[in-house]
Amino acid sequence: MTVAANGGVALQALERAPFDVLVSDIAMPGGDGYDLIRKVRALDAERGGSVPALALTAYARSQDRAEAIAAGYQQHAAKPIEPADLAAAVAALAGRAERSRPP
């Protein structure tokens, strides 16, 4: 697991080593999660541009979800979130969800 204090640090870390999943807040110092995901999506796939991503945020309105998806996140989750729900969302994005669960 890699933890970054802001979007710039996260982008640098992603370019150094591939992530299985990116989980990002929307409100961050020095830019926001929308800026981060747009920069990530501008990268080549080999540099992390296609990493599955989850916006984890207090912005929970339906328009916030739509904006996060439009910016490049695959999923949007509102805070607070139960740890098991967060783990399930990350597992699903990583392609590791239990196959026995119904769709």
FENLIN-V757577 format. One record per backbone hydrogen bond with DSSP energy under -1.0 kcal/mol. CO is the residue of the C=O (numbers start at 0). NH is the residue of the N-H. Records with the same first field share a line. If there is no record, write none. Layout:
# FENLIN-V757577
CO = NH, NH
This chain:
# FENLIN-V757577
5 = 9
6 = 10
7 = 11
8 = 12
9 = 13
10 = 14
11 = 15
12 = 16
21 = 53
23 = 55
25 = 32
31 = 35
32 = 36
33 = 37
34 = 38
35 = 39
36 = 40
39 = 42
43 = 46, 48
44 = 47
47 = 50
51 = 21
52 = 73, 74
53 = 23
54 = 76
56 = 78
57 = 59
60 = 64
61 = 65
62 = 66
63 = 67
64 = 68
65 = 69
66 = 70
67 = 72
74 = 54
76 = 56
81 = 85
82 = 86
83 = 87
84 = 88
85 = 89
86 = 90
87 = 91
88 = 92
89 = 93
90 = 95
